[in-house]
Amino acid sequence: MAFTAHGLFVSGAEAALAEEALERVVVTDSVPAFRLADPAVLEKVEVLSAAPLLAEGVRRLITGAETTDLLAY
């Protein structure tokens, strides 16, 4: 498995993701996975929304609440 904040999927990424050793790739939706076309590769990619984490960070900054625990994941 691989986890990343921004799935840029530059040149050669599709071939790397097609490798059998890589079971799943989890990315945020901060950058669309528009460079991936192979349906078999796309099946391995799980896209999570970054919006809830960003919204919580903004809320805490505005209210003066602690933000360090948001960085623990």
Stockholm file with secondary structure:
# STOCKHOLM 1.0

chainA/1-73         MAFTAHGLFVSGAEAALAEEALERVVVTDSVPAFRLADPAVLEKVEVLSAAPLLAEGVRRLITGAETTDLLAY
#=GR chainA/1-73 SS CEEEEECCCCTTHHHHHTSTTCCCEEEEBTSCCTTCCCHHHHHHEEEECSHHHHHHHHHHHHHTCCCGGGGGC
#=GC SS_cons        CEEEEECCCCTTHHHHHTSTTCCCEEEEBTSCCTTCCCHHHHHHEEEECSHHHHHHHHHHHHHTCCCGGGGGC
//
